[in-house]
C-alpha cells in the first residue's frame, strides 16, 4: 500500500509547495513586497484551512476504522452502510464547520497579527478555500472507504487527479497566463477548489457506481444515527487529535507574528511547507497502517498488529535519516526554490539543519495515532498529540522565539518532535492493547 500512497501524498503535498513557489515569485512595481505579503498571507491561512482538512482526516479515520473492523469481522453489508453514513456525516459536519470558520476568521486573523493588505489577502484566500472543505469531505471519505478494503491504486488516483488539476491551473490563475485574469493568491485558492471538485466527483463515482461499496438503500434516521455513533467513537477524538496540530501551528504563527516581523512569518511558513517534503512518506505510512491494524485487530491477529507498528517505526527511522541528510546538504538550493528574496532565504536555511533530523520522532506520533485509531482506541492518539502540539510545541516555540528569534522557534519544533515521539512509540509498544474494539 505504501508505494501508491507515497506517490499520492507527494502529489498532494506538491500542491502546497507549488502554491508557495509561485506566490513567492509574484512581482509588482507598485507593491515591492508583494511576494513576502503573499507568503505571509498563505502562512496565516494555512493553519485555518488545515484545521478544516484535519477535521476531514479525523472523520476519515473514523470511517476507515468502522469499515475495516466490519470487514475484519466478515460483515460486508454493514461495511457498506458505514461507508454511506460516513459520507452523509462528513457533508453535514463540514458544512457547519466551514460556516463557523468563515465567521470567525476576521477575529482570529486580527489576534494573530495579520494587518492591512496581508489581512485582506488572507481573507480573500479563505473565502474560497473554506467552503471548498465541504467538497473535500466527499473525496476524503471515498478515499478512506477504499483504503479500509486494502486498496491502494484507486484511492491514490483520487488524490493524484485532484493534485494534478491544481498544479496545472496554478500558474494560469496566479499570474494570469493566456485568457485567464491575474488573481494572485485568489488564483491559488480557485485552483485548489477546482481540483477538489473533480477529485470528489471521481471518488464518489468509484465507491458508489464502480465498486458499489457504499449503499444508501433502506437507510432510516435510526440506522444513520447508529452508524454515526459507531463512526463518531473514533472520528470525534481523531478529529480532535488532528485539529490540535493546525491550531498549535496557528498559535506558533501568532507568537512569531506578534513578537517578530512579517518576514519571519513568511520564513516560518516557507519552512513549514518545506517540511512537507520530508514528512510526505510518513504521512503515506500513517494512511496505510490503519487498514492493516484495523482488519487484523478485528480478526484477532494481535501479533500482526504489533508487527505493523514495528515495521512502520523502522521506516520512519530510515526515511527520516535519508531526508535529513539531503535537506542539510541542499539547504541553500531548497530555500532558493521557494523564493529569490535573500533576506528570506537566510532566515529559512537554519531550519534545514535543525528540524529534519527529528522528523522520525514526529512520524512516531502520527503513525502510532493512526494505527490505534483503526483499532478503535483513539484516545491514545489524542493524548500523544496534546503532549506534542499543545504542551511541547507551543511552549518550546515560545521559549525559543523569546531567546533566539526564528532560529529558536526551529529549535523548539525539533525538541517537541524528539520528546513526544519517544513517548508515543514507547507507550504504544509497551502499554497499549493490540486488540480491536468491536465495530
N, C-alpha and C positions, 0 to 999 in steps of 0.2 A: 504493500500500500504506500510505503514511503516514497518510492520513485515518482509515480504520477503526482502525488500530493506535493512533493518538493517543487516540481515544475509549476504546479498551480499556484502555490504560495509565492514563489518567486515572481510569477506573472502578476499576482495581486499586489504584492509589495512594490513592484516596479511602477505601478500607477502613482503611488505617493512619491516615489523617488523622481519620476519623470515630471510630475507637477512641480516639485521643488526645483529641479534643474531649469525648467522653462521659466518659472516665475523669478528665479534668481538671475535671469538674463534679460529681464524687462528693462527697457530704457525709454526715457522721455526727457528732452532738454528742459522742459518746464518743471519736471519733478526729478531732480538729480538723485534722490534717494529712493526712487520707485522700487527697485529690486529689494532693498532692505525692508521697506514698508510692506511689500507683498509677502516676503518671507516671515516677517513678524506677524502679519495678519493670519497667515497659514498656521503659524505656531500657536496663536491664541485659539484658532478654530479647531485645530486637530484634537485636543483633548475632549472638546464638546462633541464633535462627530464620533470620536472613538468611544465616548460614553454610550451613544446610541448603538454603535456597532457591537459594543461589549454586551449590551442587553440582548442583541440578536444572537451573539455567541452563547450566552447563558441559556437562552431559550433553545438553541440548537443542542446544547449539552443535555438538557432535559429530554429533548426529542430523541437523541441518539441513545440515551440511557434507557428510556422506556421501550423503544422499538427493539434495541439489541437484546435486552433482557427477555422480552416477549419471544423473540426469535430463538434465543438460547433455551427457553422453556418449551419450544416447539409449537407455539400458538401463532400461526401466520395471520389469521383473520384479526386477532387482537392487535398485532403489529400494524396492520393496515389502518385500523380505526385510530390507533395512536397517532399515526402519521397525518391523517386528515385533521384530527383535532388539533394537532400541533400547528398546522398552517393557519387555522382559524384563530388560535390563541395568539400567534405571532402578529397577525394583522391587527387584531384588537389592541394588544399591548403596545405595539409600536406606534399606532395612530395616536393613542393617548400620550405616550411618552414624547413623541415628536412635537405635539402641540404644547406641552408643558415647557419643553426646552426652547421653543421659539419665543414664548412669552418671557422666559427667564433670562434669555441670552443677553439683552442690553445691560441688565443689572450686574450679571456675573462678569461680563467683559469690563465694565467700569471698575469693579472691585479689583480685577486682575491687573489693571494698569493700562488697558487699551485706550488710546486717546486719538482724537481728531480723525485724520484720514485713515489711520490704521484701524480705528474702531469702525468706520464706515465700510472699509474693505472687508473686514471680518464679518460684519453683519450681512453684506451682500453675498458672501460665500455661504453663510449658514442658512440664508433664506431659501436657497436652492437645495443644499445638501441635507438639511434636517428632514424635510418632507420625503426626500428620497429614501430615508431609512425604512419607511413602510414598504417600499418596493423591495429593498434589500432582504427583508424578512422572508419573502417567498423563496428567493434564491437560496437563502441560508437554510431554511427548513428542508427544502428539496435536497440540498447537498447532504444534510445530516441523515435524512431518511435513507439515502443511497449508501452512505458510509456505514450505517448501522448494519447493513446487509453484507458488509465486507467488500463492496465495490469501490474501485479506485478511479478507473478511467473516466466514467461518466460524471461523477461529482467534480472531478478535476476539470473536465471540459467546460462545465458551467462556469467555474471561476475564471478559467483561461479566456473564454469567449468575452465575458464582461470586461476583463482587464485589457484585452486587445482592442476592443472598441474604444475604451477610454484613452489608451495610449495613442491610437491613430487620430482621434479627434482633438487631442490636447493642443498641438501647435496651431491648428487651424482656428480654434476658438480663442486661444490665449493671445496670439499675435495678429489674428485677422488675415490669415492667408486666403488667397483666392477670393471667392464671393462672400466669405464669412466676415462678420464685423469683429473688430478687435475688442474682446471682452475681458481680457486680463484675468484676474482671479475668479470672476464670474464664469469665464470660459472653462476654467479647470473644473468648477463645480458642475457645469452643464455636461461636460464630457463624462464625468463620473456618473451622473444621473442617467445618461443615455445608455452607458454600458451596463448599469444595474438593471434597467428596464428590460433590455434584451436578455440578460442572464436569467432574470426572474421568469420571463416567458418560456425560455428554453428549459429551465429546471422544472417548472410545473408541467410542461408537456411530457417530459421524460417520466416523472413519477406517476402522473395520472393517466396519460394516454399510452405511452410506450411500455413502461414496466408494469403499470397497473398495480402499484404497491401502496396506494392510498385509496380509501373507499369512504365516500360520504353517504353511501346508501344506508337507509334505516337509522340514521343518526337522530337522536332526540336530545332535548335540553338536558335530561338526566344523564344520558350516556356521555355527552360532551363535558358536562360538569365533572363526572367521574374521571374521564380521561385527562382533563385539565388538572385535576387533583394529583394524579399519578405523575404527569409531566412536571407539574409545579413543584413537587417534592424535591426534585433536582434542579429544575430551571431557576427557581427563585434564589436559592443560595448560590447557584452557579453564576447567575446574572449579577448578583451582588458581588461575588468574587471578581468577576471581570470588570464591573463598573468601577470598583475601587481603584484599579490601575490608572484609567484616564483621569479620574478625579484627583488622584495623587499627583499625576503629571501636571494637571492644570494648576494645582496648588504650588508645585515647583516652578512653573512658568510665572505664576503670580509673585512668588518670592523674588525671582530674578527680575521681573518687570518692575516691581516696586523698588527693589534695592539697587539694581544695576541699570543698564541702558537698553534702549531699543535694539541696538546692535547685538548686545548679549542675548536678548530674547531670540533674535533671528539665528544667532550662532547655536544656541541650545536646540532650537527647532531643527536646524540642519543636521546637527549631531544626532538627534533622535531619529531622524529619517535615515541617516547613515547606519544607525544601529540595526535597522531592519535588514540590512544586507547580511549581518552576522547571525541574526536570530531566525531568518527565514526557514532554514532546515528544521530548527527546533519547534517552530510553530507547526510545521507539517507533521512533525513527530507527535505533538500533542493532539493533532487532529486524527491520528491513526490509532493511538494507544487505546482510546475508549472503545472502539469496535472489538478489540482483542480482549480487554479486561471485562467488558460488559457481557459478551457472549460466553466466554469461558467461565466467568463468575456465575452467570445464570445457569450454566450446565454443571457447576460444582467442581470445575477443574482449577483448584486454587494454586497448584504448583505452576501451571501455565500462566496464571495471572502474575505470580511473583517473578517468573522468568521474563515476562514482558517489561516489567519495571526495570529489571537488571539490565536488559539489552538497551532500553531507552536511556538509562543513566550513562551507560558506556558510550553510546552515540553522542550524547551531549558533550562528554569529555573530549572525544576525538575531534568532532566537528569544531568545537569552540577553540581548541588549540590551533587547528589549521587556520581558522579565520582570524584569530588574534595575531598570528604571525604575518598574514597577508596584509591586514589593516595597519599594522605597525610599520611594515616595510614601505607600503604605498600610501602612507598618510597624506603626504603633500598632494599627490595626484588625485586622490579621492576628494579632498577638500576643493581642489580646483574644478573637479567635475560638477560640483554643486553651485559654485559662484566664482566670479572673477574679482570680487572685492577683496583686496589684500588684507585689510583690517579684519574682515570676517573670517578669512582663511586662517589667520594667525590665532584667532580665538577658538576656532573649531579643532585645530590639529591636536591639542593636548588630549582630547577625548580618545583618539585612536591609540594612544599609548597607555591609557588608564583603564578604560571600561571593558573593551573586548575580551581581555584575559579572564574576566569574571563572568562572562556570558553563560558558561556551562552551568554555574550555580543558579542563575536566573532560570535556565532551562529546567533544572531540577524542580523548581517551584511549580511552573505551569504544566509540566509533564505529570508530576505527582497529582496535581489537582484534577487534570483531565482524566487520568486513569481511575481515580477514586470516584469522580462524578458518575462515570459509567457503571460503577458498582453500586450506585445509589447511596454513596457516602460523601455528599458534597460539603459537609461541614468542615472536614479536614482542609479542603482546598480554600475555603473561606478564611479559616484561621491562618493558614500559611500566607495568604495574600494580605491579610490585615497586618501581620507581622512585617512582611516585606515592604508593602507600599505605604501603609499609614504610619507605623511606628518607626521603621528604619529609613525608608526612602525620604519621606518629608523631613524627618528630624535631622538626618545626616546631611541632606542638601542645605537645609537652613544653617546648620553649623558651618558647613563648607563655604557657602556664599559669604557668611559673616567674616570668616577669617582669610579666605583666599579667592574671593570672587568666583568667576565662572569655572576656573580650574578646580576650586573647592567643591563646586556642585558635581563635577565629574567624579571626584574622589568619593563624595557621598554616595553616588549611584553605585560605584564599584563595591564599597563596603556593604551597602544594603544587599547587593546581589550575593556576596560571599556568605554573609551570616545567615540570611534567610534560606539559601539553597542547601547549606549543610544541615540546617534544622529540618527542612521539609523532607529531604531524602532519608535522613536518619530516622525520623519519626515514622515515615511510611514503611520503611523496610523492617523496623524492629517492633513497632507498636500496633499498626493498623491491621484489622482482619482482612484477609484476601477473599472473603466470600461476598456474594452479591445479595442485596435485598430483593425480595420478590417484586416483580413489575405488576 
